[in-house]
Structures are given as C-alpha cells and as structure tokens.
Amino acid sequence: MPKQTGPDAPFTVQPVDGTRLPRAFYQRPSTVVAPELLNKLLVRNDGRVARIVEIEAYAGSDDPAAHSWRGMTARNSMFGEAGHLYVYFTYGMHWGSNVVCGDVGEGVAVLLRAAAPVAGQELMYPLRPAARRDHDLASGPGKLSQAFGLDRHFDGADLVTASHGITILDDGMAPPDDPVVGPRIGITRAVDFPWRWHVRDHRHVSVRAPRAATPKRPA
C-alpha cells in the first residue's frame, strides 16, 4: 500500500530528531515568539524538512499591517488557538503561512518568511519549477508555502498535535544570538515596526541587506 502523505495522513514520518514545540511556546506575544522560531525545523510527514531562517511578527489590534487589525471575523483563523496555522491567499497567486500566537481572540501571528531545506528537496522541486538551486526553494513566504504544499487545506492545522501532518520541531539548535532585526517587507502600513528577524548573512532569506562597500584607500 502506498504511503499516505496528504493533509489527513497520520504523522508517522520522523526524518529528523527533535521535539515538537508545546502549546505554551506559542501562547505568548508574537514579537516574543518570532525570534525564537529562528533555527527551528518546519517538518511535513512525507519527509520535507526546512530550517526557519526568516520570520515576521504581526500583532493584532496594535498593528495596522495585521489581517486581524480591524477585528475578529469568522473566517480568520488568526483569532484561534495558539500553535495553529493561519494560511491566507495573497496577491492573487501566493499562499502565506503564519503561526498563530497569543491568546484565543487576540489575532496575533508570526509569518514564516523563509526556510533552508534540510531534507525532502526532491519533493519540493516539482512544486517550485522556477527554482534552480536549494536556496531558491523556500526563500520567501510564497515560495516556502509552495515548497511545502501549504494552501487553504492547511488553514487551521494544529502544529502541536501535527493534525495535518505538519509540525515545528526543536532539534537543539538555538536561535541566533545576533539576528538581523528590521522593518517588515511588502506592506504599506506600520512599515517602520522592527518586527522582521532573520539569520545573519544566510543565503536562504528572502531579502538580504546589501553589503557595505569597502572604502577606497586615498590616492
């Protein structure tokens, strides 16, 4: 019998050693959870694994850029229990995947912006036909969702119980001591909030700061 690997498949594949993050990890402000998600592993039950290297925090009613800023709606899973996925369609072509944080009804979350593939790249490339190298597979929120096959069917997935065959693991690698912190990308409101974090000098992040030019020696 072929192995079941879709959203309803049981989480039986453990391609890497690690511990699922508990509910309490997510039940905190998104701006606290976000930098601590760096270097954690996003894992699907079919063997796809990637290390999270870039994230953004969104803070509900305190954040005009958040989808939850205007208040609760029945279809917005961002207001649900911490530790679930909030997956939304954007720009008429991409899916964005967020980890719900805080308290029920608060509407705060962390956008998974980029990840470095660790295993299962052979399953990612067919979903990312434009990618030519591993660092093209998940170097952006739309690319990450595409590489992991995340769409509306995963909206509301419980990462703590791996209800849809997807979870986040801690394999012992600590978050970086000196992540790059700066404004979020692709928004038109609250553009100055310093709520984007990424692993410094990592080639898999979506946008890296340009390197400073080396001063020329005087003639």
Backbone hydrogen bonds, N-H to C=O, Kabsch-Sander energy under -0.5 kcal/mol:
donor,donor_aa,acceptor,acceptor_aa,energy
9,A,6,G,-1.8
12,T,10,P,-1.6
14,Q,12,T,-0.5
19,T,170,D,-2.2
21,L,168,I,-1.9
25,F,22,P,-1.1
26,Y,22,P,-0.8
26,Y,23,R,-0.9
27,Q,23,R,-1.2
28,R,26,Y,-2.0
32,V,29,P,-1.5
33,V,29,P,-2.3
34,A,30,S,-2.7
36,E,32,V,-0.7
36,E,33,V,-0.6
37,L,33,V,-1.0
37,L,34,A,-1.6
38,L,34,A,-0.5
38,L,35,P,-0.7
39,N,52,I,-3.4
40,K,37,L,-2.1
41,L,169,L,-2.7
42,L,40,K,-0.5
42,L,50,A,-3.1
43,V,41,L,-0.5
43,V,167,T,-2.7
44,R,48,R,-2.8
45,N,165,G,-2.2
47,G,44,R,-1.6
49,V,119,A,-2.5
50,A,42,L,-2.0
51,R,116,A,-2.9
52,I,40,K,-2.9
52,I,50,A,-0.5
53,V,114,A,-2.2
54,E,114,A,-1.5
55,I,197,W,-2.6
56,E,111,L,-1.6
57,A,195,W,-2.4
58,Y,109,A,-2.7
60,G,107,G,-0.8
61,S,106,E,-0.5
62,D,59,A,-1.8
63,D,60,G,-2.1
66,A,63,D,-2.1
69,W,66,A,-1.5
71,G,68,S,-1.6
76,N,73,T,-1.0
77,S,75,R,-1.0
79,F,76,N,-1.5
80,G,77,S,-1.8
83,G,100,V,-2.6
84,H,81,E,-1.0
85,L,157,A,-2.3
86,Y,98,N,-2.6
87,V,85,L,-0.5
88,Y,96,G,-2.0
90,T,94,H,-3.3
93,M,90,T,-2.1
94,H,90,T,-2.5
96,G,88,Y,-2.8
98,N,86,Y,-2.0
98,N,96,G,-0.5
99,V,110,V,-2.9
100,V,84,H,-3.0
100,V,98,N,-0.6
101,C,108,V,-2.8
102,G,26,Y,-1.6
102,G,28,R,-1.4
105,G,79,F,-2.8
106,E,103,D,-2.2
108,V,101,C,-0.6
109,A,58,Y,-2.1
110,V,99,V,-2.1
111,L,56,E,-2.6
112,L,97,S,-2.7
113,R,54,E,-1.7
113,R,111,L,-1.0
114,A,54,E,-1.7
115,A,138,A,-1.8
116,A,51,R,-3.0
118,V,49,V,-3.3
119,A,49,V,-1.8
123,L,120,G,-1.8
124,M,120,G,-0.9
125,Y,121,Q,-2.4
127,L,124,M,-1.0
128,R,124,M,-1.0
128,R,125,Y,-0.8
131,A,128,R,-2.2
136,D,133,R,-2.1
137,L,134,D,-1.6
138,A,134,D,-0.5
140,G,138,A,-1.3
144,L,140,G,-3.0
145,S,141,P,-2.0
146,Q,142,G,-2.3
147,A,143,K,-3.1
148,F,144,L,-1.8
149,G,146,Q,-1.2
150,L,145,S,-3.1
151,D,149,G,-0.6
154,F,151,D,-2.4
155,D,152,R,-1.2
156,G,85,L,-2.8
157,A,154,F,-2.3
159,L,83,G,-2.5
159,L,157,A,-0.8
160,V,83,G,-0.6
162,A,158,D,-1.1
163,S,158,D,-1.6
165,G,162,A,-1.8
167,T,43,V,-2.3
169,L,41,L,-2.8
170,D,19,T,-2.6
171,D,169,L,-0.6
174,A,172,G,-0.6
180,V,198,H,-2.7
182,G,196,R,-2.1
184,R,193,F,-0.8
193,F,190,A,-1.3
195,W,193,F,-2.1
196,R,182,G,-2.1
197,W,55,I,-2.2
198,H,180,V,-1.6
199,V,53,V,-2.4
202,H,199,V,-1.6
205,V,202,H,-1.3
